[in-house]
Amino acid sequence: MWYRILILVHHFCRILERKHLIMFCGGLMFISLSSLTIRLFLTASLLLSVFVAPAAAQDTAFRQTVAEAAARDEDLTAFYRAREFQGIWSGTADRSRRNALMEAFASAANHGLPAAKYDANALMAQLRAASTPADQGRMEVELSRLFMSYARDIQAGMLRPSAVVSAIAREVPYRSRLGTLQAFAQSSPAGFLRALPPSSPEYTRLMREKLRLERMLGNGGWGPSVNANLLTLGAAGDKVVSLRNRLIAMGFLERTATQTYDAAIQAAVQRFQQAHGLVVDGTVGSGTMRQLNIPMASRLQSVIVAMERERWINRPRGERHVWINLTDFTAAIVDNDRVTFSTRSVIGATPKDRETPEFSDVMEFMVINPSWYVPRSIITKEYLPLLQSNANAVSQLDVTDSRGLIVSRGAIDFNAYTAKTFPYSMRQGPSEGNALGLVKFIFPNKYNIYLHDTPSKSLFGREVRAFSHGCVRLNDPFDFAYALLAKQESDPEGFFQAHLRPGLEKRVDLQQPVPVHIVYRTAFTNVTGGLQFRRDIYNRDSRIWNALAREGVAVRAVQG
């Protein structure tokens, strides 16, 4: 602005000079105009020499520093080159943008991001100390770099999931760093930054619970742990008082002075058990006691990990979708954020080669009266050794050749093959005893994971249900099918049973394919806002927390 004003003054003086010469030749008003012209010209020249030249030099130094500092990052270079290396943070007119960024950084820890990485106070001090154009140019680029890092962290997570846990095969919805910075530069800064975190109701609820627990932790948390082996209805004494106090602090019991394990405490224990995925029997045995005594700081870690996981899935889930939480051993149909159907599930066993992976896909069809095509890993690792000892082992399965034709076991010398050279496949035809039961639900994926029925119903009564080879078994597969078919059939149960009765394999396409999300949440909420916790059965969340901690994420206690 100063530069333009002074240039105009300079041009004005040159015009007056020309006018003075004309007047001089005509002998008119020479002295007055001459003195005015000289005064204006001298003033303009002085101002130009004092302000314009240094300002131009300062601008050049600033832009040169921006170009040099941005050169290490292709996105930053492209962004500033398009702007001729002018800044977006450094000018007086950029104050609102700087303030909005500092405000967002000050709240980064609320989202479970590392406070030291986005230290607003330290950055403000560095900005105030940047007195030279070169210093200001470096701070300009640093703020843009931190903005892009913050946007990526809060939108799509700090970690690359598969690098921490290989079984998390999730496609994280990364946005363009350059595109995000360009959009921000053209938007309302405060509104843009507020829109960066996930907008899902679950993320909002998790963050609210995180802030609540941090305040509680700052005020003493849940108090002393409960030191007892077993507490049941009718017990009394100090240990019951300790249990009572902890249940009150956790919010499962109204304030009471009782020192006896009465009906109110029993009901509170049942609510606690329900919220932690335990058998709801109202008795504090070893399993319930372990969960009761988990420190609040550990629970906060689970919530922070859940928020990071929520960022990994930061895209629309589908108005209707299937939500399978492995730690909860459930499979649910969700319509507009409300569970409209839920059933117990059995998931992959704990050996790593049998764990159920995490990913999202789309369910396209179901198969009624399915055949089971035995996975190669099961054939070679489990069945081939049995067949080498007894050719009639696993007699419910057919041995088939490459064309799918059944081969007589008597014609095969199983001992002539190894796991690598065994040339046959195995298949179990439709039947009540089929390993897949009477229906399976397919969302084609490279992991060969699907949902299915099972003849082994007794496993659904277990508290921890990790027994399969990786696929997800359903306790109520028929009802699950009816709920899916209700969108396209007037009588979904009648339609399903009509295809079931003949015992023939039948594929039924879903007219509206349904997204399926296989997730792993040791902390989650429900629509009423209640916080739930589950066990880390595959030890995945502990690895994620350790990785977050290495990035600077920490549990904090908030006073007040």
C-alpha positions in Angstrom: 0.0 0.0 0.0 2.7 2.5 1.0 4.6 1.6 -2.2 1.6 2.4 -4.4 0.9 5.7 -2.6 4.4 7.0 -2.9 4.6 6.1 -6.6 1.4 8.1 -7.2 3.0 11.1 -5.4 6.1 10.8 -7.5 4.1 10.8 -10.7 2.1 13.8 -9.5 5.3 15.7 -8.8 6.5 14.9 -12.4 3.3 16.3 -13.8 3.7 19.5 -11.7 7.2 19.8 -13.0 6.0 19.7 -16.6 3.3 22.3 -15.8 5.9 24.5 -14.1 8.0 24.5 -17.2 5.0 25.5 -19.3 4.1 28.3 -16.9 7.7 29.5 -16.8 7.7 29.9 -20.5 4.5 32.0 -20.3 5.8 34.0 -17.4 2.9 33.0 -15.1 3.0 32.2 -11.4 6.4 30.8 -11.6 7.6 31.3 -8.1 4.6 29.9 -6.2 4.3 26.8 -8.4 8.0 26.3 -8.5 8.2 26.2 -4.7 5.2 23.9 -4.3 6.6 21.6 -6.9 10.0 21.5 -5.4 8.6 20.8 -1.9 6.3 18.0 -3.1 9.1 16.5 -5.2 11.6 16.6 -2.4 9.0 15.1 0.0 8.1 12.3 -2.4 11.8 11.6 -3.1 12.5 11.4 0.6 9.6 9.1 1.3 10.5 6.9 -1.6 14.1 6.6 -0.5 13.1 5.9 3.1 10.2 3.6 2.6 9.8 2.3 -0.9 13.2 0.9 -1.5 13.5 -0.9 1.9 10.0 -2.2 1.6 10.7 -3.6 -1.8 13.9 -5.2 -0.5 12.0 -6.6 2.5 9.3 -8.0 0.3 12.0 -9.6 -1.9 13.8 -11.1 1.0 10.5 -12.5 2.5 9.5 -14.1 -0.8 13.0 -15.5 -1.4 13.0 -17.1 2.0 9.5 -18.5 1.4 10.7 -20.1 -1.8 13.7 -21.6 -0.2 11.8 -22.9 2.9 9.0 -24.4 0.7 11.4 -26.1 -1.7 11.7 -29.2 0.6 8.0 -30.0 0.1 6.4 -30.4 -3.3 2.9 -29.3 -2.1 4.2 -26.2 -0.4 6.3 -25.3 -3.4 3.2 -25.6 -5.7 1.1 -23.6 -3.4 3.4 -20.7 -2.9 4.6 -20.6 -6.6 1.0 -20.1 -7.6 0.9 -17.1 -5.3 4.2 -15.7 -6.4 5.5 -16.6 -2.9 3.2 -14.2 -1.1 2.2 -15.3 2.3 -1.2 -16.2 3.8 -0.2 -15.9 7.5 2.2 -13.0 7.8 0.4 -9.8 6.9 -1.8 -7.6 9.0 -4.8 -8.7 7.0 -4.0 -12.3 7.8 -4.6 -11.9 11.6 -7.9 -13.7 11.6 -6.4 -16.6 9.8 -3.5 -16.8 12.3 -5.9 -16.5 15.2 -8.1 -19.3 13.9 -5.1 -21.6 13.4 -3.8 -20.9 16.9 -7.3 -21.5 18.4 -7.5 -24.8 16.6 -4.0 -25.8 17.8 -4.9 -24.9 21.3 -7.7 -27.5 21.2 -5.6 -30.2 19.5 -5.2 -32.2 22.7 -9.0 -32.3 23.1 -9.0 -34.5 20.0 -6.2 -36.8 21.3 -3.5 -35.1 19.2 -0.1 -34.3 20.7 -0.1 -31.0 22.5 3.6 -30.3 22.0 3.3 -30.8 18.2 0.7 -28.1 18.0 1.8 -25.7 20.8 0.0 -22.5 20.1 1.8 -20.5 22.8 5.2 -21.5 21.5 4.2 -20.6 18.0 2.9 -17.2 19.0 6.2 -16.5 20.8 8.1 -17.5 17.6 5.9 -15.3 15.5 6.5 -12.3 17.8 10.3 -13.0 17.7 10.4 -13.1 13.9 11.6 -9.6 13.3 13.4 -9.9 10.0 11.8 -10.7 6.6 13.8 -14.0 6.5 12.5 -15.0 9.9 9.0 -14.1 8.9 9.3 -16.1 5.6 10.4 -19.2 7.5 7.5 -18.8 10.0 5.1 -18.4 7.1 6.1 -21.7 5.6 6.2 -23.4 9.0 2.6 -22.4 9.7 1.5 -23.8 6.4 3.4 -27.0 7.0 1.8 -27.4 10.5 -1.6 -26.6 9.1 -1.3 -29.4 6.5 -0.1 -31.8 9.2 -2.9 -30.8 11.6 -5.5 -31.2 8.8 -4.2 -34.7 7.9 -4.0 -35.8 11.6 -7.4 -34.6 12.6 -9.2 -35.8 9.4 -7.6 -39.2 8.7 -5.5 -40.0 11.8 -1.9 -39.7 12.8 -0.9 -43.3 12.1 -0.9 -45.5 9.0 -3.0 -48.5 10.4 -1.4 -51.4 8.6 2.0 -50.2 9.6 1.0 -50.6 13.3 -1.2 -53.7 13.0 -1.0 -55.7 9.7 -4.5 -57.1 10.2 -6.0 -53.6 9.9 -6.6 -53.6 6.2 -8.5 -50.3 6.1 -8.3 -47.8 3.3 -7.9 -44.5 5.1 -9.6 -41.6 3.3 -6.6 -39.3 2.9 -7.3 -35.9 1.3 -4.9 -33.9 -0.9 -2.6 -31.8 1.3 -2.2 -29.2 -1.5 -6.0 -29.2 -2.2 -6.7 -28.7 1.5 -4.3 -25.8 1.9 -5.7 -24.2 -1.3 -9.2 -24.6 -0.1 -8.3 -23.1 3.3 -6.7 -20.1 1.8 -10.0 -19.3 0.0 -12.4 -20.1 2.9 -13.5 -18.6 6.2 -10.6 -19.8 8.4 -12.5 -20.5 11.6 -15.3 -22.3 9.8 -12.9 -24.4 7.7 -10.9 -25.5 10.7 -14.1 -26.4 12.7 -15.2 -28.7 9.8 -11.9 -30.7 9.7 -12.6 -33.4 12.4 -14.9 -36.3 11.7 -18.6 -35.3 11.7 -19.8 -38.7 12.8 -22.0 -38.7 15.9 -19.7 -41.4 17.4 -16.7 -39.1 17.2 -18.6 -36.3 18.9 -19.7 -38.6 21.7 -16.2 -40.1 22.2 -14.7 -36.6 22.5 -17.3 -35.6 25.0 -16.6 -38.7 27.1 -12.9 -38.1 26.8 -13.2 -34.5 28.2 -15.5 -35.8 31.0 -13.0 -38.5 32.0 -10.1 -36.0 31.9 -12.0 -33.7 34.3 -12.8 -36.7 36.6 -9.1 -37.8 36.5 -8.1 -34.3 37.5 -10.4 -34.5 40.5 -9.2 -37.9 41.8 -10.8 -40.3 39.3 -12.7 -43.3 40.6 -10.9 -43.5 43.9 -9.2 -46.6 45.4 -9.4 -50.0 43.6 -11.5 -52.8 45.1 -9.3 -55.5 46.9 -11.5 -58.6 47.0 -11.6 -62.0 45.3 -15.4 -62.5 45.3 -18.3 -60.3 46.4 -21.9 -61.6 46.2 -25.4 -60.6 47.4 -25.5 -60.4 51.2 -21.8 -59.7 51.7 -20.9 -56.8 54.1 -17.9 -54.9 55.4 -15.1 -52.7 54.2 -14.7 -54.4 50.8 -18.4 -53.9 50.0 -18.0 -50.2 51.0 -15.0 -50.0 48.6 -17.1 -51.6 45.8 -20.0 -49.2 46.6 -17.8 -46.1 46.5 -16.2 -47.1 43.2 -19.6 -47.9 41.6 -20.9 -44.5 42.7 -17.8 -42.8 41.3 -18.2 -44.6 38.0 -21.9 -43.6 37.7 -23.4 -47.0 38.1 -24.9 -46.5 41.5 -26.8 -43.6 43.2 -25.4 -42.3 46.4 -26.1 -44.6 49.3 -24.6 -45.3 52.8 -25.2 -49.0 52.7 -22.4 -51.3 53.9 -24.1 -54.4 52.6 -24.1 -56.0 49.1 -27.9 -55.3 48.7 -30.2 -55.3 45.7 -29.2 -51.8 44.7 -25.5 -52.7 44.5 -26.3 -55.9 42.7 -28.3 -53.9 40.1 -25.3 -51.5 39.8 -22.9 -54.4 39.2 -25.2 -55.8 36.5 -25.2 -52.4 34.8 -21.4 -52.3 35.0 -21.2 -55.8 33.6 -23.5 -54.9 30.7 -21.4 -51.8 29.9 -18.2 -53.9 29.8 -19.3 -57.0 27.8 -19.3 -59.3 30.8 -21.8 -62.1 31.8 -24.6 -60.2 33.6 -25.0 -62.1 36.8 -24.7 -59.4 39.5 -21.8 -61.2 41.1 -18.3 -59.6 41.3 -16.0 -62.5 40.4 -12.5 -62.4 39.2 -13.4 -61.2 35.6 -15.7 -58.4 36.8 -13.1 -57.4 39.5 -10.4 -57.1 36.9 -12.5 -54.8 34.8 -13.6 -52.8 37.9 -10.0 -52.1 38.8 -8.7 -51.0 35.4 -7.4 -47.4 36.0 -9.2 -44.5 34.6 -6.0 -43.5 32.7 -6.1 -46.8 30.8 -9.7 -46.3 29.9 -8.8 -42.8 28.6 -6.2 -44.5 26.4 -8.9 -46.7 24.9 -11.1 -43.7 24.2 -8.2 -41.8 22.5 -7.4 -44.9 20.4 -11.1 -45.1 19.4 -11.0 -41.5 18.3 -8.0 -42.3 16.1 -9.8 -45.3 14.7 -12.8 -43.1 14.0 -10.6 -40.8 11.9 -9.4 -43.9 9.9 -13.0 -44.5 8.8 -13.9 -40.8 8.2 -16.3 -41.2 5.3 -20.0 -41.9 5.0 -20.8 -45.3 6.4 -24.1 -45.7 4.6 -27.6 -44.8 5.9 -28.0 -48.5 6.3 -24.9 -50.5 7.0 -23.7 -53.6 8.9 -21.4 -52.9 11.8 -19.3 -55.8 13.2 -17.4 -54.8 16.4 -15.0 -57.7 16.9 -14.3 -56.9 20.6 -18.0 -56.8 21.3 -18.7 -60.2 19.5 -21.8 -58.7 17.8 -23.0 -58.0 14.3 -25.6 -55.2 13.9 -27.6 -53.6 11.2 -27.6 -49.9 11.6 -30.1 -47.5 10.1 -29.4 -43.7 10.4 -27.1 -44.2 13.4 -29.6 -46.5 15.3 -29.1 -50.2 15.7 -32.2 -51.9 14.2 -31.0 -55.5 14.5 -28.2 -57.1 16.5 -27.0 -60.6 17.0 -24.1 -62.3 18.8 -21.2 -63.4 16.8 -18.2 -65.7 16.9 -15.0 -64.2 15.4 -11.5 -65.4 14.5 -9.5 -67.2 17.2 -6.5 -65.5 18.8 -3.6 -67.1 16.9 -2.5 -64.4 14.4 -3.3 -66.5 11.3 -6.9 -66.9 12.5 -7.6 -63.3 13.6 -10.4 -61.6 11.7 -9.0 -58.6 9.8 -10.5 -55.1 9.9 -11.8 -53.6 6.6 -14.9 -52.2 4.9 -16.7 -53.6 1.9 -20.2 -54.0 0.4 -22.5 -56.9 0.9 -23.9 -57.9 -2.5 -25.8 -61.2 -1.9 -26.6 -64.1 0.3 -26.4 -67.8 -0.4 -29.1 -70.1 1.0 -28.1 -73.7 1.5 -24.4 -72.9 0.7 -21.6 -75.3 -0.1 -18.5 -74.9 1.9 -15.4 -74.6 -0.2 -12.6 -75.3 2.3 -9.9 -72.7 2.3 -6.5 -73.9 1.2 -4.9 -73.1 4.5 -7.3 -75.3 6.4 -6.9 -78.2 3.9 -3.1 -78.2 4.1 -2.6 -77.3 7.8 -5.4 -79.3 9.4 -7.0 -81.9 7.0 -4.0 -83.2 5.0 -2.2 -84.5 8.1 -5.5 -86.3 9.2 -5.9 -87.8 5.7 -2.3 -89.0 5.7 -3.1 -90.9 8.9 -6.6 -92.1 7.8 -7.9 -91.6 4.2 -11.5 -91.7 5.5 -11.0 -88.8 8.0 -13.3 -85.8 7.7 -15.6 -88.0 5.7 -18.3 -85.2 5.5 -16.0 -83.5 2.9 -15.6 -84.3 -0.7 -12.2 -84.3 -2.3 -12.4 -82.6 -5.7 -10.0 -82.0 -8.7 -9.2 -78.9 -10.6 -12.5 -79.2 -12.5 -14.6 -79.5 -9.3 -15.3 -83.2 -9.9 -15.3 -85.6 -6.9 -12.3 -87.9 -6.6 -12.4 -91.2 -4.8 -10.2 -91.2 -1.7 -9.1 -94.7 -2.5 -7.5 -93.4 -5.7 -5.3 -90.9 -3.8 -2.1 -91.6 -1.9 -2.2 -88.7 0.5 1.2 -89.4 1.9 2.7 -88.7 -1.6 2.0 -85.0 -1.1 3.1 -82.1 1.0 1.2 -79.0 1.9 2.8 -77.3 -1.2 2.2 -80.1 -3.7 -1.3 -81.3 -2.7 -3.3 -80.8 -5.9 -6.8 -81.3 -4.6 -9.6 -79.1 -3.2 -12.3 -80.1 -0.6 -15.9 -79.2 -0.5 -18.9 -79.8 1.8 -22.3 -79.8 0.1 -25.4 -78.1 1.5 -26.7 -79.7 4.7 -27.7 -79.0 8.3 -24.2 -80.1 9.3 -22.4 -77.9 6.8 -19.7 -75.8 8.5 -21.4 -72.6 7.1 -24.8 -73.7 8.3 -27.8 -72.9 6.1 -26.9 -69.4 4.9 -23.9 -67.2 4.2 -23.7 -63.4 3.5 -21.1 -62.3 0.9 -19.3 -59.0 0.5 -16.6 -60.1 -2.0 -13.1 -59.4 -0.6 -9.5 -60.6 -1.0 -9.5 -61.9 2.6 -12.3 -64.5 1.9 -14.1 -63.2 5.0 -17.9 -63.4 5.2 -20.8 -63.8 7.6 -22.5 -67.2 8.0 -24.6 -69.6 10.0 -23.0 -72.4 12.0 -24.1 -75.8 13.4 -21.9 -75.1 16.5 -24.5 -73.1 18.5 -23.1 -73.7 21.9 -20.2 -71.3 21.4 -22.6 -68.3 21.4 -23.1 -68.8 25.1 -19.5 -68.0 25.9 -18.4 -64.6 27.2 -15.4 -64.4 24.9 -16.3 -65.8 21.4 -13.1 -66.0 19.4 -13.1 -69.5 17.8 -13.4 -69.3 14.1 -10.8 -69.4 11.3 -11.5 -65.7 10.6 -15.0 -65.6 9.2 -17.8 -64.2 11.4 -20.5 -66.6 12.6 -24.0 -65.4 13.5 -26.2 -66.6 16.3 -29.4 -65.5 14.5 -28.6 -65.8 10.8 -32.2 -66.3 9.7 -33.4 -63.2 11.5 -30.4 -61.3 10.0 -31.4 -62.4 6.5 -35.1 -61.4 7.2 -33.9 -57.9 8.2 -31.8 -57.5 5.1 -34.6 -58.9 2.8 -37.2 -56.6 4.4 -36.1 -53.8 2.1 -37.0 -55.8 -1.0 -39.5 -58.4 -0.1 -43.0 -57.9 1.3 -42.7 -61.3 3.2 -39.0 -61.7 3.8 -39.4 -64.7 6.1 -41.7 -66.5 3.7 -39.3 -65.7 0.8 -36.3 -67.0 2.6 -38.0 -70.2 3.9 -39.3 -71.0 0.4 -35.8 -71.2 -0.9 -34.5 -72.9 2.2 -36.9 -75.9 2.2 -35.7 -77.6 -1.0 -32.2 -77.8 0.3 -30.7 -76.6 -3.0 -28.0 -73.9 -3.1 -29.6 -70.6 -4.0 -28.0 -67.1 -4.5 -30.2 -64.1 -3.6 -28.9 -60.7 -4.7 -29.5 -57.7 -2.5 -31.3 -55.1 -4.7 -29.6 -52.4 -2.5 -26.1 -53.6 -1.6 -25.2 -52.8 2.1 -21.9 -51.5 3.3 -20.2 -53.7 5.8 -17.7 -52.4 8.3 -15.6 -54.8 10.4 -14.2 -52.7 13.2 -12.4 -53.2 16.5 -13.4 -50.8 19.3 -12.5 -51.4 22.9 -14.2 -48.1 23.7 -17.5 -47.0 22.1 -20.7 -45.2 22.9 -24.4 -45.8 22.2 -26.9 -43.2 20.9 -27.8 -42.2 24.5 -24.2 -41.3 25.1 -23.3 -44.1 27.5 -19.6 -45.2 27.3 -18.8 -48.9 26.9 -15.6 -50.8 27.2 -14.4 -54.2 25.9 -11.3 -56.3 26.2 -8.4 -56.0 23.8 -8.7 -59.6 22.7 -6.2 -59.4 19.8 -3.9 -56.9 21.6 -4.3 -54.4 18.8 -5.4 -51.3 20.7 -2.4 -51.6 23.0 -0.1 -51.5 20.0 -2.0 -48.5 18.6 -1.7 -46.6 21.9 2.0 -47.3 22.0 2.4 -45.9 18.5 0.4 -42.8 19.4 2.4 -42.3 22.6 5.6 -42.4 20.4 4.1 -39.5 18.4 3.6 -37.5 21.6 0.0 -38.3 22.5 -0.6 -38.4 26.3 -3.3 -38.9 28.8 -4.0 -35.7 30.7 -5.8 -34.8 33.8 -7.8 -31.5 33.7 -8.3 -29.6 37.0 -11.6 -28.0 37.8 
